[in-house]
């Protein structure tokens, strides 16, 4: 066994054993799984890209240890030969990304379907940026977030104004002109309470009922 193989077993065992103290009851121990991704051929006689190892009886391979508490997964990148057009599963897309990330300036459409891969490529690209490029990327990110914030704010404002206009029309139809102080209270409601008022309007028999509803909301929010 090489130092590389020993280190994998050591780290897996350590991860499992380190649960003691957090879980003194052995039934609370969670399985430990080691995923090792290599850019060389580790098991040359084995053709599959992903291999999994668990405890099993040496002679009878069908007899496996009852609990798969320690599991080893290996991903051998050189064995992965699929092209972009051939990618099907989520694991296909991740393995392709891991193998080709260094060659990708932008995320292909089929990989962009997985948000985490797009984020991972962004991190990978940043790792090779100069200080000036990182600052420029940060400025672009801040500008983008600000623009998204403005759009979301505009949407919320539009939603509030439309609901307030509807509530005002409904109240005027039921009770006539609304006192300015009451209108001011309504305009100061948040969007959730305003939408709640729109649903409750037809339960009111008078402006006093409306005033009582507004006072109740005021007390509950204070």
N, C-alpha and C positions, 0 to 999 in steps of 0.2 A: 504494500500500500504506500502511495506517495504522500509527501507532505500536504499536497493539495487535497487529496482524499481524506486524510486524517483531520485536516482543518474543517472540512465540511461536517464530518461526524462530530467533532468537538463542539462546533457552534450550534448544531442541532441539539445535542445533548444538554448543552449549557442553557439554551432557550427553554427546554423542558424543565430542567432542574431548578431554574431561577423562579419558577412559579411557587416553590415552597416558601412559606411565610405569608404569601398572598392567599394561598389555598392549602392550608394544613390538612384539610379533608381531601384525601386522594381522589374522591369522586368528583371534586371540583376542578381537577387538573384538565386542561385543554390540550388537544393534540398539538404537536409541534411539527411544522412542515417547512422543509428547506427547499427553496427553489434556486437552482444554480444555472446560470446562463453562461455558456462558454462559446468562444469563437474558434474553437478547434474541435477535432474529432476525439471524443472521449471514449466512446464504445464503438470502435470501428466495425465490429462484426454485426452491430445492431443497426437496422436501416431506418427506423422511425426517428423523427426529430425530437419528440418528447419521450422520455423514459421515466418510469416510476418504480421506486423500490420500497417494499414493506417487509416485515418479518414473515417468513414462511418456513415450513418444515423442509429440511435440506433435500430429502429424497422424494417426498410426496409434495410436489409443487402446488397441489390443490388445497393442501392443509395450511391455512394461514392463521397467524396469531389472532385471537378474537378481537382485540382492539388495535386499530391502526393508529397508535399514539405517536409513533415516529415515522414520518414519511419523507422520502427524498425524491425530488423531481429534478430532472436535468433537461435543459433545452440546448441542443447542439446546432448553432446557427448555420454552419456549413452544409448541413443536411437539408436545409430548407431551400427548395428550388422553385417555389411558386412565383408567378409574375403577379403584377397588380390585378390583372384581369381574372386571375384564378383564385383570388382571395375569397373565402366564403365565411369561415367562422371568425369569432372575435379573437381566438388565439392565433389564427392565421394573420390577422391584421397587426396584432402586437408583435409577433415574431418577425414579420416583414419590416415593420418599423424599426425594431431593434437591430436588424441586420443592415438596413439601408439608411438609417438616420443620418449618418455622416454625409451622405450624398444628396440629401433632400434640402432644398432651399425653402420650399413651401410644401404644405401638406397636400397630397393628392386627394381628390374628392372622396374616394372610397374610404380613406383613412380619416378624413375630416368628419365622417359620420360618428366617430368615437371622440367625444369631447376631450377625454383624458389624454388621448394620443396627440391631439392638437396642442394641448398644454405642455405635454412632454417635449414636443419638438421646439416649442418656444423656449423652454428652459435649455434645451441642448444648443440652440442657436445662440442664446445669450452667453453661454459658457465660452464661446469662441469670439465674442465681441471685444472690441477695444473699449476703453473707458468712455471715449467720445460717442461711440455707437450705442453703448448702454444708456448714456444720458439721453440721447436722441430717442431711443426706444421707450424710456421712461416718460419722456415728454409726450410722445404719441399716445401712450397708454393713459396718461392723465387726461389728455385732451379728449380721448374716446370716452372715458368714464364720465367726464363732465358733460359731454354731449348726450350720453345715455341718461344722465341725471336730469338734464333739462327736458328731454323728451318725456321721461316718466312724470316729471313735475307737471308738464303741460297737459298730459293725459289726465292726471288726477284733478288738476284745476278744471279742465273741461267737464269731467264727470261731476264735480261738485257744483259747478255753475248750472249745469243742466238739471240736476236734482233739485237745487234750490229754486230754480225757476218753476219747475213743475209743482213743488210743494206750495209755493206762494200762490200760483193760479188756483190750486185746489182749495186752499184755505179761503181765498177771496170768494170763490163760488159758494162755499158753505156759510161763511160768516160775514161776508162783505169786507170792508176795509179793515186791515190789521193794524193795531196800534204800533207806533214806531218802536217802542221799547220791546215789544214782542218780536217784531221783525228783526231787530238787532240781535235778540237772543237766538233766534233761528239761524241767522247768518253766521253766528259764532259756534254752531255745532260742528263736530267733525263729521266726515262723510258717512261713517257707520250710523251715527245717531240720526243724521238727516234722512238717510234711507229708511231707518226705523220709523221716523215720523211720517214719512210718506205712506207706510203700511198702516199706521195707527190712526190716520186722519179721520177715517170714516167711523171710528169708535167714539169720536168726540161729539157731544151734544151742544157744546157752547165754547166760547173763548176761554171760559174759566177752566174747562177740561184741558184745553191746550196749555194754559198757563201752569196748571198742576203738573202736566206731563213734562214741561220744560224745567220746572223747579225740581222734579224728581231726578231728571238727568243731571242737573247741576249738582245736586247733593251726592249722587253716585260717582261723579267724576272728581269731586273735591277730596 
